[in-house]
Amino acid sequence: MLHHVEIYISNLEKSVEFWSWLLTELGYEQYQKWELGISWKYQETYLVFVQAEERFLDVPYHRCRVGLNHLAFHARSREQVDEITETLIKKEIPILYREKHPYAGGSEYYAVFFEDPDRIKVELVAPN
C-alpha cells in the first residue's frame, strides 16, 4: 500500500492552483499546508508538493529522464473523465494525445492525459 508521494515543484502558487481543483474533484482533501508546501489526502494515501530551492531549478523536469514519468488516478466513471476533460479545455490546459482522446491508451482504456505546470504527465482513467 502506498503511503505518500512527495514531488518537488518549480512554482508552488501555480501548482496549488492546478492540483487543488483536480484533487478536490477526485475526492482528495487538503491535508497539510506550510510556507513551502501543501498536501492532499485520499483515505490513507497523500500527495505532497514542495517548492524546490532556487539552486535546483536550473535543470527543468522532464518525464523521459530518470525519475517520475506520470501520475495516474482512478476516475469514478467515463462521465467524470469527460467532465474533467471539459474543465481542462476551459482552463486551457492542453490535452495530450488529443488525436486519440479518449482512447489514447487503447480501445478498452478510456482516459484523459494532460500535464501539470511542471509538465508532469497526469492521467485520469475510467473503470472498465
WOGI-V531579 format. One record per residue. N is the residue number from 1. NEAR is the number of other ideal C-beta (glycine too) atoms within 8 Angstrom. Layout:
n=N near=NEAR
n=N near=NEAR
This chain:
n=1 near=4
n=2 near=5
n=3 near=6
n=4 near=9
n=5 near=7
n=6 near=8
n=7 near=10
n=8 near=7
n=9 near=12
n=10 near=10
n=11 near=9
n=12 near=12
n=13 near=6
n=14 near=9
n=15 near=14
n=16 near=10
n=17 near=8
n=18 near=11
n=19 near=13
n=20 near=10
n=21 near=9
n=22 near=10
n=23 near=11
n=24 near=10
n=25 near=10
n=26 near=11
n=27 near=6
n=28 near=11
n=29 near=8
n=30 near=10
n=31 near=7
n=32 near=9
n=33 near=6
n=34 near=6
n=35 near=3
n=36 near=6
n=37 near=12
n=38 near=12
n=39 near=13
n=40 near=14
n=41 near=12
n=42 near=10
n=43 near=4
n=44 near=5
n=45 near=10
n=46 near=12
n=47 near=15
n=48 near=12
n=49 near=13
n=50 near=11
n=51 near=9
n=52 near=9
n=53 near=6
n=54 near=5
n=55 near=5
n=56 near=8
n=57 near=9
n=58 near=4
n=59 near=4
n=60 near=7
n=61 near=9
n=62 near=6
n=63 near=10
n=64 near=4
n=65 near=6
n=66 near=2
n=67 near=5
n=68 near=7
n=69 near=6
n=70 near=10
n=71 near=10
n=72 near=8
n=73 near=9
n=74 near=6
n=75 near=14
n=76 near=6
n=77 near=8
n=78 near=9
n=79 near=7
n=80 near=12
n=81 near=16
n=82 near=9
n=83 near=9
n=84 near=13
n=85 near=12
n=86 near=8
n=87 near=10
n=88 near=11
n=89 near=9
n=90 near=6
n=91 near=6
n=92 near=5
n=93 near=9
n=94 near=7
n=95 near=12
n=96 near=9
n=97 near=8
n=98 near=7
n=99 near=4
n=100 near=6
n=101 near=11
n=102 near=11
n=103 near=9
n=104 near=10
n=105 near=8
n=106 near=5
n=107 near=4
n=108 near=5
n=109 near=9
n=110 near=9
n=111 near=14
n=112 near=12
n=113 near=13
n=114 near=11
n=115 near=10
n=116 near=10
n=117 near=10
n=118 near=10
n=119 near=10
n=120 near=12
n=121 near=12
n=122 near=13
n=123 near=12
n=124 near=13
n=125 near=13
n=126 near=12
n=127 near=7
n=128 near=3
